[in-house]
Amino acid sequence: MTNVRIVYRKYGGALHWNHPGRLLGEDEHGVWVDVPSGTVARKGDAPPMTWKTAAIMLFPRNAWWTASFNSLPNRCEIYVDVTTVPEWRDGEVTMLDLDLDVIRMRDGRLILDDEDEFAEHQVLLGYPAELIAQAEATAQWLLEAVGHRKQPFDGAHLEWLAMSTKQIT
């Protein structure tokens, strides 16, 4: 498998979550990346942390989000970040994290998270009106798609999860 670097930044360029992954392949939904348990990640310049469960990440080609499909025993089934369109360059995928997250828990609860952070960053970081409108529209679309299990949130990740290495060896 090909190693890739996953780099989220905040509006203005500040480093946010960043970690390695392993390219699994592509389909009509986008590019799928394996993030095994034991992956060491950092949030900006904070100390590194080791993730205890594996995930499969999806980076769509022309959509304003990225998704993590978590393996058991993670209580969060799907975690979707509202972002700018992911860009691939020299073995790295990067995007701007726009704060809003849509989360589906294993018990079926659907959560729109970090609305307060989104409101705060609109002022603090000076989000343009078009960016705000796109992020809000994307979050609403994701609530519908994730909540009603529409593609690719309908189990499309399962074949990719089966290919996962599950943990770093």
C-alpha positions as CSV (number, residue, x, y, z in Angstrom):
1,M,0.0,0.0,0.0
2,T,1.1,3.5,-0.7
3,N,1.6,5.8,2.3
4,V,-0.1,9.2,2.3
5,R,-0.1,12.2,4.6
6,I,-3.4,13.6,5.7
7,V,-3.3,17.3,6.6
8,Y,-6.2,19.4,7.9
9,R,-5.6,23.1,8.3
10,K,-7.8,25.9,9.7
11,Y,-8.8,28.9,7.6
12,G,-5.7,31.1,7.3
13,G,-3.4,28.0,7.1
14,A,-2.8,27.0,10.8
15,L,-2.0,23.3,11.1
16,H,-4.8,21.2,12.5
17,W,-5.1,17.4,12.6
18,N,-2.4,15.6,10.7
19,H,-1.4,12.0,10.4
20,P,-0.3,9.2,8.0
21,G,-2.6,6.8,6.2
22,R,-2.4,4.1,3.6
23,L,-4.0,4.5,0.2
24,L,-6.6,1.7,-0.4
25,G,-8.0,2.8,-3.7
26,E,-10.7,4.8,-5.5
27,D,-14.3,4.4,-6.5
28,E,-17.3,6.6,-7.5
29,H,-17.3,8.1,-4.1
30,G,-13.7,9.3,-4.0
31,V,-10.4,8.1,-2.6
32,W,-10.3,5.7,0.4
33,V,-7.5,5.7,2.9
34,D,-6.7,3.2,5.7
35,V,-5.9,4.7,9.1
36,P,-4.9,1.6,11.3
37,S,-5.2,1.6,15.1
38,G,-1.9,2.6,16.5
39,T,-1.6,5.6,14.1
40,V,0.1,8.5,15.7
41,A,-1.7,11.8,15.0
42,R,-1.1,15.4,16.1
43,K,-3.5,18.3,16.4
44,G,-1.5,21.3,15.3
45,D,1.7,21.4,17.4
46,A,0.1,19.5,20.4
47,P,1.8,16.4,21.6
48,P,1.3,13.3,19.5
49,M,-1.5,10.9,20.4
50,T,-2.0,7.3,19.3
51,W,-5.4,6.3,18.0
52,K,-6.8,3.1,19.6
53,T,-9.2,2.1,16.8
54,A,-8.9,1.8,13.0
55,A,-10.8,4.0,10.6
56,I,-11.3,4.2,6.9
57,M,-11.3,7.7,5.5
58,L,-13.1,8.9,2.4
59,F,-11.9,12.0,0.5
60,P,-14.5,12.9,-2.2
61,R,-13.3,14.5,-5.4
62,N,-15.6,17.5,-5.5
63,A,-17.4,17.8,-2.2
64,W,-16.9,20.0,0.8
65,W,-16.4,17.2,3.4
66,T,-14.2,14.3,4.5
67,A,-15.4,11.2,6.3
68,S,-14.0,8.7,8.8
69,F,-15.7,5.4,9.2
70,N,-14.6,4.0,12.5
71,S,-14.1,0.4,13.5
72,L,-15.4,-1.2,16.7
73,P,-15.2,-0.6,19.6
74,N,-15.3,3.2,18.7
75,R,-18.8,4.4,19.8
76,C,-18.8,6.8,16.8
77,E,-19.7,5.0,13.6
78,I,-19.2,7.9,11.2
79,Y,-17.5,11.2,11.7
80,V,-17.8,13.7,8.9
81,D,-15.8,17.0,8.8
82,V,-17.1,19.9,6.8
83,T,-14.0,21.1,4.9
84,T,-13.0,22.7,1.6
85,V,-12.7,20.2,-1.3
86,P,-9.7,17.9,-0.5
87,E,-6.7,18.5,-2.7
88,W,-4.1,15.8,-3.6
89,R,-0.4,16.8,-4.2
90,D,2.8,14.7,-3.9
91,G,1.4,12.0,-1.6
92,E,-0.5,14.4,0.6
93,V,-4.2,15.3,0.9
94,T,-5.0,18.6,2.4
95,M,-8.1,20.7,3.1
96,L,-9.4,23.4,5.4
97,D,-11.4,22.2,8.4
98,L,-14.5,24.5,8.6
99,D,-15.4,23.4,12.2
100,L,-18.8,21.8,11.6
101,D,-19.0,18.0,12.0
102,V,-21.8,15.6,11.4
103,I,-21.5,12.5,13.6
104,R,-23.5,9.3,13.6
105,M,-23.1,7.3,16.8
106,R,-23.5,3.5,16.8
107,D,-26.8,3.9,18.7
108,G,-28.2,5.9,15.8
109,R,-27.9,9.3,17.3
110,L,-27.1,12.0,14.8
111,I,-25.1,15.1,16.0
112,L,-24.2,18.4,14.4
113,D,-21.1,19.4,16.4
114,D,-19.1,22.5,16.8
115,E,-21.7,25.1,15.8
116,D,-20.3,27.4,18.5
117,E,-16.7,27.0,17.1
118,F,-18.0,27.7,13.6
119,A,-19.8,30.9,14.8
120,E,-16.7,32.0,16.7
121,H,-14.3,31.4,13.8
122,Q,-16.5,33.3,11.4
123,V,-15.6,36.4,13.3
124,L,-12.1,35.5,14.7
125,L,-10.8,34.1,11.4
126,G,-12.9,36.3,9.0
127,Y,-14.7,33.6,7.0
128,P,-16.0,35.0,3.8
129,A,-19.8,35.0,3.3
130,E,-19.5,32.4,0.5
131,L,-17.5,30.0,2.7
132,I,-20.1,30.3,5.5
133,A,-22.9,29.6,3.1
134,Q,-21.1,26.6,1.6
135,A,-20.3,25.1,5.0
136,E,-23.8,25.5,6.2
137,A,-25.3,24.0,3.1
138,T,-22.9,21.1,3.3
139,A,-23.7,20.5,6.9
140,Q,-27.4,20.4,6.1
141,W,-26.8,18.0,3.2
142,L,-24.7,15.7,5.4
143,L,-27.3,15.6,8.1
144,E,-29.8,14.3,5.6
145,A,-27.4,11.9,3.8
146,V,-25.8,10.5,7.0
147,G,-29.0,10.4,8.9
148,H,-30.9,8.6,6.1
149,R,-28.0,6.3,5.2
150,K,-27.7,7.7,1.6
151,Q,-24.6,6.9,-0.4
152,P,-21.8,6.8,0.5
153,F,-23.0,6.6,4.1
154,D,-25.0,3.4,3.5
155,G,-22.3,0.9,4.1
156,A,-20.1,1.7,1.1
157,H,-17.1,1.7,3.4
158,L,-17.5,-1.9,4.5
159,E,-15.6,-3.4,1.6
160,W,-12.8,-0.9,2.2
161,L,-12.8,-1.6,5.9
162,A,-12.3,-5.3,5.1
163,M,-9.1,-4.3,3.4
164,S,-7.8,-2.4,6.4
165,T,-4.7,-3.5,8.1
166,K,-6.6,-2.8,11.4
167,Q,-3.4,-2.0,13.3
168,I,0.1,-0.8,12.7
169,T,2.6,-3.7,12.8
